[in-house]
Amino acid sequence: MKDVKMPLSVSESLTLSLDLFSTSVNPTDPYTVESASNTSNVNGIGLLRCTYKEDFKRILLPAVYTFVFLLGLPLNTAVILKIWRKRPNLSKNNIYMLNLALADFFYVMSLPLLIYNYGSHDYWPFGEFACKLVRFQFYSNLHGSILFLTCISVQRYVGICHPLAMWHKQGGRKMAWYICGGVWLVVIILCAPTFHFAATGIQRNRTVCYDLSEPKRSVDYYPYGMTLTCLGFLLPFMGVMVCYCRMAQILCRPVSYKGVSKATGEKRDKAVKMIIVVATVFCISFLPFHLTKTLYLVIRTRASCQTKNLFSIIYKSTRPFASMNSFLDPILFYFTQPRYRRSTRKFVLRVTTLRDKGTSV
């Protein structure tokens, strides 16, 4: 009898179609996602996996994280020491800046592990707890920075738009510390599920550390990821924009409006600089990351392999921007604090003078 070619089964045809998406012999990314529905398991088809091709991470992420570490560590250390030396007379704004710098400092200290991880082709040898902790530090820093920048913005809004009101002056520095404690509590509650979802796994015979969640838990992660974006970014972002729009109205008026001085001299200049810098931090660091992350969460649970691969690349390309707030925040501090800029300038001049004297001998 002649050989008769049997038609491909459903499983074989689906597997063949997915293989067309991959052009690499050795997949580079540990993130794999289920490409078949749960009903396919019941029917015996099994889980089909989609390999993400992300060679760019081996170069981009270690390079950017190294740059952030080398800048963020000394800058945040300098801000913390500068503010802490003045702790008996700290303003409420400086209390918020101190907590912002602490959040950035803790995150920057975790970057060497990520630099090694991505430089070693996603190999994670540090254990599951370290994986969970690093992911928690990333998101707690991210949302902590957003909330503390919101506090600074609201504080500046009150000073510009309600300079004669007494309600915001009650409690003084003690109230600012209470607010910071509340912010840390909110951040911990918002980011605590990261310890539940982040995990290590085995891909291509090596241990990897998943960013959002294990692939099989992508559907479970979706509602938490969207909630985190709404509460940890969208609401604070809208609040900051409302404050800045109102401040812009006030700052565009004459110095004296209806007999009340709204913002004068250095105070007005400081407010304008703060608006520009904070808006820049939000636009560069926070907005692209949360926008692409939201799109990726939607695509991750329901799209084809090719579409998932595309949006994964877009989303993970914005992760370096999200980490850049760790050195942009100290720049915000120096831009809005003329006194510290003057002291830093004096220090640099003193060091330069001593160096010149040493070379002239």
N, C-alpha and C positions, 0 to 999 in steps of 0.2 A: 504493500500500500504506500501511496505517496504521502509524504509528510504534509500535514495540514496545519497551517499557522493559525493558532487560536488567538482571538482578540484579547488585547490587554485588559487586565482586570482594572477596577476603579482605583485600587491602591497603587498599581504599577503606573497607571497613566498620570495620577497626581504626583507621584514621586518624580517621574520623568519631567513633568512640567516645572517642578520646583528646581530640578537640577539645571534647567536652562538659565535660571537667574544667577547662578554662581559661576564665576569664571576663574576662581582661585583654587588651586589644588589643596592648599593648606589654608583653611579659614582662619581669619585673624582675630575675630572678635568673639568673646565668650558669650555674648548675649544671644540667646536663641529663643524663639517664641513659637507657640503652638500655631500651626497653620491649618489644623483641622478642627472642626467643632467638637464639642463633647459627645455628640451623638455618633461621631465617627468611631470613637472608642467602643461604643456599644455595638456597633455593626462589625467590629473586628478590623477596621481599617488601620487603627493605631494612630499614634501621634506623629505627624509630619513636622519636621523642624525647618526653620528658615534661618540660614546663616547670614549674619550681618557682616558686610565687607567694610571694615573701617581701619585701613592701614594708616590713615592720617593721624590717628590717636597716638601712635608710637612716637611721632615727631612733635606734633602740636602740643599735646597735653604736658609731657615732661618739660618742654621748653618754656611754656607759659607758666607752669607751676613753679619752676625754678626761678623765673623772673619775679613772680609774685612773692616767693619766699625771701629772695635776696633784698627786695625793697620793703616788703611788709614787716619783716622781723625788726629791723632797726628803726623804722618809722614809728611803728606802734609802741615799741619799747621807749622811744624818746618821748612820745605823747604821754604815756603812762607815768614816766618819771617826772616830766614837766608838771603835770597836773597834781600828782601826789605830793610834790614838794610844796604846793600851795594849798594843801588840804584844809588848813584851819579857816581859810577865807574863800572856799570854792563857791562860784556862782552855780545856779541851777543848770545853766547851759554846760558848764564844765563838768558837772556831775554826770550829765548824759553823755558827754564826749568821753569821759573816763570809762564808762561802761561799754560804750561803742568800741573803744580801743581794746578793752579786755576781750570782747567777743572776737575781734579780728585777730588778736594775738593767739588765742587758743586755736583758732582755725589754722593760722599760718604754721603753728608747731606740728600740725598733722600732715603737712604737705610732703615732707620727705618720704613718707610711706607711699603716697600716691605717685610721686615721681619715680620711685623704684618700681611700683606696680605697672604703670603704663610703659616705662622704659624696658621692662622685662616681658613685653607682649602679654600683658594682663595676668601675669603670674602673681599670686597673693600667698606668701609664705608665713604671714603673721598671725594666723588663726582667725576664728570666726568673731570673737569678741572685739578684736582690733578692727575688723571689717565693719561691724555694726557701729563702733565708736567713731570711726573716721566719717562714715556717712552721716551720723548724727551731728558731728561737729560741723560738717558742711552746711546742713540745713539749719541748724541752730544759729550759726554765724550769719547765714543769709537772712533769715527772718528776724533775728535779733538786731542786725544792722538796720533793716527796714523799720522796725518799731522804734529804735532809738533815734533814727533820723526823723521819724514822725514826731517824737517827743520834742526834739530840737526845733522842728518846724512850727509846732503848736506854741512852744515857748516864745519863739520869735514873733509869731502872729499876734499873740496876746500883748507883747511889748509894743508892737507897732500899731495895732488896731484898737487896743483898749489900754492906753498908757496910764489912765487915771483910775482904772478899776482896781479895787482892793481885794476882790475875792481870790484872784490868782496869787496874791502875795501872802496869803495866810499859810502858815506852815513852813514857808521858806525852804531852806536846804533840807530839812528833815523830810518834808513832803516829797522833794525830788528823789531822795533815797528810797522812800516808800514806793514811789512810782517805778523806779528802776527795779526794785524787788518784784513788783507786780509784773513788769515786762519779762523778767527772767522766768517767773513762774508760768506765764502764758507761753513763752517760747518752749519751755520744757514740756508742757502739756501738748502743744501743737506738734512737736518733733519727736515725742516719745515713741509713737508707732514706728518710727524708723528702725528702732531696735527690733521690732517684731518682723518687719518686712525685709530689711537688709540681711543678707546671708551669703555664706560662701557656697560654692558648688564645684563640681568637677566637669570640665570641658576639655576635650582632646587630651585626656590624661594629665591635666594640671589643675591646680586649685585656683579658682577665680573668686572675686568679690563683686557681687551684683550691686548695681547702683540703686535702682528703685525697688525691685523685688525679684524673686526668682521668676523665670518665664511662666511657669505653671500657675503663678499667683497674680498674673497681670490683671485679671478681671477683679480680683479681691482688692488690689491696690488702687484701682481706678477711682472709687468714691473718696478714698482718703487723699489721694493726690490732688483731686479737684478741690476738696475742702481746704487743704493746706494752701493752695494757690489763692483761693478766695479770701480766707481769713488772714493769711500771712502776707499777702501782697496786695490783692485788689482793693480791699477796704482801706488799709493804710495809704495806698497810692492815691485813692480818691480823696481821702482826708487831706493829704499833703497838697494836692492840686487845688482844692477848695481854699485852703489857707493861703496859698501863693497867689491865687487870683484876687483874693480880697486884699492881700498885702500890696499887690501891684497897683490896685486902685488907689490905695492910700499913698503910696510912694510917688505916684504920678501927680498928686496934688501939690500945691504950694507948701512951703515949709510951715507956714501958719495957716490953719484952716479953721474958720469960725472961732478965732481967738484961742485955739488949742494947738500947741506944738505937737505934731504927730511924730515926726522923726527928723532929727536935726543932725547935721554934720557927719561925724564919724559913725553914729548909730545908723543913719540912713545908708551910708556906703557899706557898712557891715551887713546890713539886711539884704542889700542888692547882691553883694558877693555871695552870700549864703544861698539865696534863691538860685543863682546861676550854677553854683557848684553842686548843690543837692539835686537840682533838676538834671544836671549832667550825669551824676552818679546813677540816678534812677534810669535815665535813658540809655546809658552805656551798659550798666551792670545788671540791673534788675529786669527791665522791661523785655529785652530780647530773650532772656533765659526763660521767663515765665510764659511768654507767648509761645515759644517753640515747645516748651515742656507740655503745655496744655494741648497743643495740636498733636504731639507725639502720644500722649495718654489716650486721646480719642482714637488715633489711627492704630495704636498698638493692639487693641482688642478686637478689631473688626476688618482690617484691610488686607490686601494681598501682600505677599512677601516682598515684592519689588517696592511697593509703596511704603511698607514698614522700614525697609532699608534706607530709602530716601529720607524719610522724616527722622529716623534715628541719627543719620549723619548731620542733618540740620540742627537737631536738638543738642547733640553732643558737641557741636562746633561752638555753641553759645556758652557751654560750661566755663571755659576760661574767662569769658566776660563777667560771669557771676562771681568768680573768685577775685577779680580785680578790685572789688570794693575794699579788699583788705589793705590796699595801699592808697586807694582814692580817699578813704575816710580820714586818714591822717592829713592829707592835703587839704581836705575840708577844714580841719582844725586850724591849720596854719593860715589859711585864707581868711578865716573869720575871727582870728585872734591877733590883732596888731601888736599887742604887748609881747606875745611869744615870738612873733616875727622879728621884732626889734632885738629881743634877747638872743635869738638864734643868729641874727646878723652880727651882733657884737661878738658872739662866740667864734664865728667863722673868721671875722677880722682879727681877733686875738690870736687864733691859731695860725693864720697867714702871716701875721707880724712876727711871731716867734719863729716860724719856719724861715722867713726872710733873714732874720737876725742870725739864725744858725748857719745859713749858707754864706753869709757875708763875713763870718769870722775866718 
